[in-house]
Structure formats: C-alpha cells, structure tokens
C-alpha cells in the first residue's frame, strides 16, 4: 500500500544523494518539493529543486495552513506543501519527504501513519570527514552542523527505523523495501 515515508538525518549523511538515486531508479515514487525563502543557488530550478517564495508569501501560506511541516534553517524558511502530498497519497502514489528532525516531528503529529526513517552515517568519524571534506563552508558552519548532528543522532529513537548509509545502492534498496515496494519498478 502506498504511503508517506519521511527520510531524515544529520547534515552530510547523504539524504539528498539517496533521494536523488531513488528518483532515478523509482519513477513510481513521488518526492515532495519543498518551499523555501532562500535564494536559488546556481543551477537550481524553481518547482524542481524547490518552490522559491518570498518571506511574505511563505508567511501567508503558513498562516493559511498550507504546509504539512515547516522550519527555519540558517535564517531561511523551508516547508512541505500539504496539498501536493495529500493529492499524491489519495491517488495511491508512494510519497517521500526529505526533511530535518523538527519537520519529521511535525509530520508525526499531523500524519501519525507516516513511516519515519532515520538515515545514519556508518560512524561519527565518517560524518565529520564528509562535512569537513566538502570544502564549501567555513569551519564555524561545519562546527554548527556537527553540533546539530549530535542532537539529531540522539533523536534516532523517535523514528520507526534507523538505516545506516554505508552503501548508496544498498540504502536505496533498503528504503524501497521499507516502503513495501517491489524490487523492480513497474513503470
């Protein structure tokens, strides 16, 4: 049966890479596109990577109850548009959300039937190496992400399943299995 699966975990654990591979291999799964108030990065397409909205529009949408969950991260707002999720679920399409810990908690409150999957690194050292090795952020930003990762790692017990991201292909196969989908796409 199609349902809602939430994938969460610390920054740098590979959530985006996992979801990107899931999209490539499973076109039968719909991955929600978040709304955000941050500016698009080079190469990002509105409606594909994010729905880019002004802070004023975001606030109006939030007040109107249009979000399933929302959170502020690094000074910008991010949210999951509720209607698109509900429409895909009603049509029987499996839905995946890639969101942070606070968002996962909100989804659990609003949709308790959702399956929450925590994506964990193979080890703390591998997460540190991955975040530090990106080379895209200042050391103080990396330190903040690692501090947040400690909090997120401590919340694993709030999730239905913890999945270690030790191999991308294995992680995708485990996620598909957790979603109750057949191994090969029928699309």
GIZIRA-V278894 format. One line per field, one symbol per residue. ss: DSSP state (H for helix, E for strand, C for the rest). phi: phi as a letter, one per 20 degrees, with the letter a starting at -180 (. if undefined). burial: b if it has 9 or more other ideal C-beta (glycine too) atoms within 8 Angstrom, else e. A space follows every 10 residues. Layout:
ss: ???
phi: ???
burial: ???
This chain:
ss: CCCEEEEECC CCCCHHHHHH HHHHHCCCEE ECCEEECCCC CCCCCECCCE EECCHHHHHH HHHCCCEEEE EEECCEEEEE EHHHHHHHHH CCCEEEEECC HHHHHHHHHH CCCCEEEEEE CCCHHHHHHH HHHCCCCCHH HHHHHHHHHH HHHHCHHHCC EEEECCCHHH HHHHHHHHCC CCCCCCC
phi: .fbdcddcrf gnfogfffff fgffecffde dfdfebefff egnfdfndeb eecfgfffff fffemedfbb bdclncecbd ffgfffffff enefccddbe gffffffgfe cfffeddeed fgbffffgff ffffmdcfgf fffffffffg ffffegffef bdceeebgff fffffgfffm effefee
burial: eebbbbbbbb ebbbbeebbe bbbeebebbe bbbbbbbbeb eeebebeeeb bbbeeeebee bbeeeebbbb beeeebbbbb bbebbeebbe eebbbbbbbb bebbbbbbee eeebbbbbbb beeeebbbeb beebeeeeee ebeebbebbe bbbebbebbe bebebeebee bbbbbbbbbe beeeeee
